[in-house]
Each structure stands twice: as structure tokens, then as C-alpha cells.
Amino acid sequence: MSDIGRGMIDFARQFMPALEAAADTVRIGGRLSGRRVGIALTLEPKTACLVEAVASLGAEVAVFGSGHSTKGEVVEALVAGGISVFAEVGATPERVVELRDRFIDTRPEFLCDDGATVARRIHGVRRDVLDDLRGVAEETTSGVRPLRLMEADGSLMVPCVAVNDARTKLLFDNVYGTGQSVVMATLDATNLQMSGKVVVVVGYGKVGKGIASVARGLGARVIVTEIEPVAALQAYHEGLQVRPLAEAVAEADFVFTATGIGHSLTAHHVTQMKDGAVIAVGGAGRPEFDPTAGPHLVEGDEVRPQVRALTAPNGNTVFVVADGYCVNTTAGEGNPIEIMDLSLALQLRALDHLAGGDLAPGIHLLPRQIEDEVAMTQLASAGIRIDQPTEDQIRAARTW
Amino acid sequence: MSDAADRSRIADISLAPSGHRAIEWARRHSPVLDGFVRHRLDDDVLRGRRVAVVVHLEAKTAFLATVLADAGAEVVVAGSNPWTTRDDVASALVERGVEVHSSRRSSLDQWESDLMAVADTEPELIIDDGAELTVRISRDRPQLYAHLGGVSEETTTGVARLRQLEAAGRLPMPAIAANDAACKHLFDNRYGTGQSTLQAILHMTNLRLPGKRVVIVGYGWVGRGIAGYVHHLGGRAIVVEIDPIKALEAHTDGHEVANLRDALAGADLVITATGGMRAIGRSHFDAIAPSAVLANAGHHDLEIDVPALEAAASVIDEVRPGVTRYLLEEAKPVYLLSGGALVNIAGGLGHPIEIMDLSFSVQAMGCHLLAKESLPPGVHLFPAELDREIATAKLESRKIFLDPMETAQQDTLHGILDLSQGGDGHV
């Protein structure tokens, strides 16, 4: 089985030129050599490439992964390569907490976090390791949000790089990566057709934009629901229908949530849906779709792998993909490799940036130069060249 | 059931439960087959008639077989490709009393003998895919071939084969070109194969589509569908054609058009959709860009000449499930999906269910027509009226109802010509 994992990791690396370039850059400074680095990202082949890149720089790496998105063959391949892995396929939520604490026991100095789950725990009940923690690189919108709240109320004790907010991440990973992988994972799980369908996208942030664009590209009619007027106005300018959620769900063949916020879609909405509608979560996972809020829904069988029936009191049945976890990482392999090439290259540069040592506790953005360098490496590998500004242009841009 | 089990050759009957669930899911999304078609077939025309179904054997096909069996037909099933059968679905069909001869990844020899086992049940009617069963009966069971009641054919490739047989004076029975029905090729070949081919490639490789240079060899219905989806999903479709009109159509659709060698040199992804053989062969390997991914969306497993690829490679290994790496000259890697078999079925779940609801409704009605009417030998088009009825049923299942045309809306020559005078040819 580790052979399968090995093959998948090596295949992914073939399509990750930006990560390779980032490792070459970081290696020159040598700042991660001998450091304890914890990586708590979705544990699959692309993340494994980051893990191996960090290990190749001389760091001691520990890896944590959740129960529902961890790929067993990748764990085996990493363990075979001598990496400490705290992840088990299908681990219960209680077991995941145990594994996370054992991961925290390795006392990471630098941490790649996802959803700030580890950083929050260290700032909460695991303050015993807080002194060792020198910096956090956060991958997602849903992790940057609580970190900013922690910063605002004075509880954040370490510097955090909002990798998520880098343009080279946010404009690609969240839009194209999640858009493609969420829609495709849902179609893979259901074997259904997209053209001609009514697709409701709940939330028109970066992820919602990506999902709406892919669904529309595949021939669906997209309805966007929003609570934020500027985002709604963007959807309107994109030529999409914008309507209140309670109305929109009544027409939906597919509902994708992309809010990153709990309780965005509930059992109340399910009672409004057509028989046979499909629900998939593209944002933060549970409880973004909360089947417990509202009338009692009867949970039925798994009608096919990753598809479960939920029946409303009116007798209508809807189908939830991946039990309401993030559908692309749970029912699929997560974001495409080339997308994670960008995001993970930024993670690596962020770790190095944090290891530079002079950042104060709080949220930091990656310097623009690092964003640009990472973008340039992927452009170059695609054989794409761009223009340099002329002296006249530079002068004009600086004149008022 | 035990009769069917005794006569069948399948992998493992105990796999049936997930097969039943898969067929039930297919039924749920097949309103035309489960409604309109069931109703039309309820006239006992198919009762007791032996119908062979030789189509990629998965849940949608199994639901077609179920509908035919429920209409009283004695249904016998084999897969139309040795790679694509779903064993759990085959088992569920046997539990439903249908005789099945098929298993996934059987050898070519085993697959051939499965087809012959179906032939030896002496079917009157065949629902065929690629005319695979029909041509074998023609070759190996001439007595049976002379007395076949009719064939309804699923694919472009199969219809072309039947027309070849007809031209050679070797088609002694009526055949219906189900593929050529509007409700089939306008949807199945274009949207069905388009969506599911890209879906399977992305699933198997975990690669990104936006920005990718996707070479599509062949701009028939399948190529059109793939190119359209590639374009809308942010890829760059580069079309290769030998037919100037199709090439001009691709150009006018906004795609790049190039000859094969130039296209291959810049390819991230290469998809064959010609319906022929060896669209990519030995003479092209040196032109393929390093790390390109090759996949086939056409009927034949040899649209990409895999034996030639094997002969040209120094190293061959499976790097992900269904993804084989070939190291060619100068250690250039290229990746082949699903061994060159139809990638959407061998590497995915096949067409979306709603698409096959249309295609199989055409097939079922074609089969019913063959049983009901005594059509003369030769290739027949699917009746336009049935096509319209199927489309109407599909629309109604989506709660879409059309306006009738009013008399006043018709264009007539009234006011320009007086046709009632007739006769002399003068205005």
C-alpha cells in the first residue's frame, strides 16, 4: 500500500514546480534546518510533498490529519519515510482530539495550520507548549477569521502568517481549486448531470464564485444567495440570479454551501427543498449545513458511497454528500495538484518567513514579493513570460 | 432467480446489495425510462421475446435491462467492453432474474466467450454497443445471424459498422441507428461524454483544468462536447481534425485548430475522440510534450496505439490507480489513463444517469419497434415522432411544457403565390 502512496506522491510532485522552487529558495537561508515543524493540513499526496520538502530542509516534521480526509496510503508512505504521523483513516472525533494532542506533544516551533484548529487548542487547553511555538502559517479563510478575533481580544500570543490571504493563494486555491474540486467530487459521488440543473450557491465569496463558475460552465443555471450586499451585487453583475435562500432552495437540484460559517443551511431549508435535491458543503464543513436545526429529519441509509438520504417530515428526501463534511476533501482528493502547488509553496515560504524571527505576535500578510515569486515560478514552468514595466511607465506610476 | 444464477457467469453473487442500491439510484434519475417507456412497453409486444443487451454493464444499463425484463422480455446481458463491467451491478441483475455473462477486467478471451454465450441463448433482438455482438454473430454463428429479428445500435462506431455490413450485402435483418436519434447523439455523445470524460480525467489525475492546453483529436459530437466543456471550465481546447468542415466549425466555435504534431508539442492533456483506430500512434510519440496525459473518449481501446506505446517505452509503471507512466526516448514521461480504454467508463462512472435515461429510452423504444413492426432489412433511422415524444417526456419530468404552434404563426405562401390554382407553373 505504501507503494501506491509513494506513486501518488511522486506523481503530484511532477506537477508542483512552485513548491520545488520555494524549497530551493528556503534551503539557501537554512532557517528551517533543525527546527521542529508541525504540519496539520489535509493529509493527502500534495501535502505529503510539502512534508517531504520541509524534511529535506533538515527540519524535524510531525504531521497531523483528520479522520475523514486522511488518505491511508499517503500515511503509510510518509511513515515508511520516517516521518511522525498522527492521523488515522476513519478516526472518531474523540480519537482525532487524542491524535491532535499527541501531535501537539511534539512541541512544534512552527506550524502549518488548517482552520486554526491546532493554534486554537494550543492557546486554549494546551498552553503548556505555547512557549515553544514561534509562529503559525494559516491555510484557510475559516482559520484566519478566528485568529483575527483572537488578535482583537488580545489572546493571540504568536505571529501568524495569513497564507490564505496571499493573492497567490486566495485568487486561485479558493476560486479555481475549490470550484473545480467541489463540483467534480459531487458529480463523481452522484453520477448526475450538471447541464440544465438549478444549482443554488450559498455564499458568493471566493469559494462560492468558483463553484458558481464551474457549475455554470457545465451548463447549470446558478442562483446565488448572500447576506452581504457587495458580494450579491457582484453575482448580479456576473449574470447570475440572486435570491433569498429560503426561496432559492425550493427550486434547487443541487445546493452548495460556501459560507465557511456554521448553520448557513439548516433543516428548515431542507423542508422547502424538492424531493431528490442534493446538498454538498464546499466551505468549512460541519456544521455549515446543520440538519439538527429545525424540524426533525430522519437520517436514512447511505444510498451510494458518500451519499446519504435525509427525509423531511413532508416525506421529501434530500441527499447529503460526504455527510456534510467538506465534499472535495472527503469525497474527493481535495484541490487539484497545481493549485496546491501554489498554496503549499506559500506555506513553505511562510514558515521560512516566520523563522526569520522578527515578527511580533499578531496576524501578518506575506510580503508581496513572495507572492510574486511564487506566481512567477508557476508561470515560468508553463512557459509563460510577462512584460517588465518601462522606465517611463514606472515614472508615470509614481507621478501625481 | 436460481435459474438465472445457474446460467450466468459473474464475479460474485454476494456483491449484489450495493448493485441493487446503484440500480435504484439510477431508476430515481431515469424518469423517461421509468415512466413513458414502461408505459409504452406495457403492450406485451416484448413478452417472451429474447433480447440480448450488450452495453457497458453498470447501473444505468442494468436499469434498462430491468425495464425490458419487467415488460416480459427474456433478457440476456453481457458487457460491451472487458474493462467496464461493475460486478456488484451484474450480481444484482442476476438476482432480478436476468442472465448475465460478464465480469470486470476479464481477459479479452473471456470477454469474447461471454459474448458467444449470449449469442448461444439465440436472442431475437439485440441492443448492441459498437455492434460488438452483431459482428461476432455474423462471423461465428451464421445460422443464427440469418434469423435475427433486429438490432438497435448505441454508438457512432456501431452504426458505421452496420452500414458497412449493409453495403456489403451482409445485413439480413433490420437495424435501428439508435445513435442517430436526436435524443441520443445530441445529448449522450456531446453532453454525456463531454462531462463524464473530463470528470474522469480530473478524478484520476487530481489535476487542474483551468489554464490547461487540451488537445482534442476529432470534432464529432464527442469532441464538440469535450471542447465546449474545456472552454467553459477555463481550459484551452486545441482541436485536431482531418475533415475541413468540422475543423472550420471548431475554429468558428472559438477553439484553436492545429495539425496533430504541432498540437501534441504543446499539450498538457490529449483526448482522442475519433471513433476510429490509432489516432495517436508510433509516428507521433516523439512530438508529445513531456508529462502529457493521454486519454481516450472514443469507442475503441486502440484510438491510442497502446501496444506501440509499450514497445516504445523503457519503463512502464502504474503511478496512481489507472494512471500508467511510460518513459519514452530521452526519459520523457507520458501518462496514459485506463490503459487507453474509454476513460469515462473505465476510469469513472460513465455518462450521467439523466443522459442515459434518454439514450436507453431510445434503445428500448427501438427494440420495441423492431419487435412490433416487420421492418425490411437494412439500417433504419429512429422515427422522428418517437424522438419528439421522448424529448417531451424528459421536458415534462423537469416540469417544462411547450407552446403549440398557432395556425396564424405559420409561414405560408399566401399573398405571394396562389397554390390552390396549381398546374401550369406560372405565377
Interface residues (C-beta under 8 A of the other chain):
Chain A: I4 G7 M8 D10 F11 A12 Q14 F15 P45 K46 Y176 G177 Q180 M184 L187 D188 N191 L192 Q193 M194 S195 G196 V214 R216 G217 L218 G219 G276 D301 V303 R304 V307 G332 E333 G334 P336 I337 E338 I339 A382
Chain B: S18 R21 A22 E24 W25 A26 R28 H29 A59 Y191 G192 Q195 Q199 L202 H203 T205 N206 L207 R208 L209 P210 G211 Y229 H232 L233 G234 S291 D317 E318 V319 R320 P321 V323 R325 P333 Y335 G348 L349 G350 P352 I353 E354 I355 R398
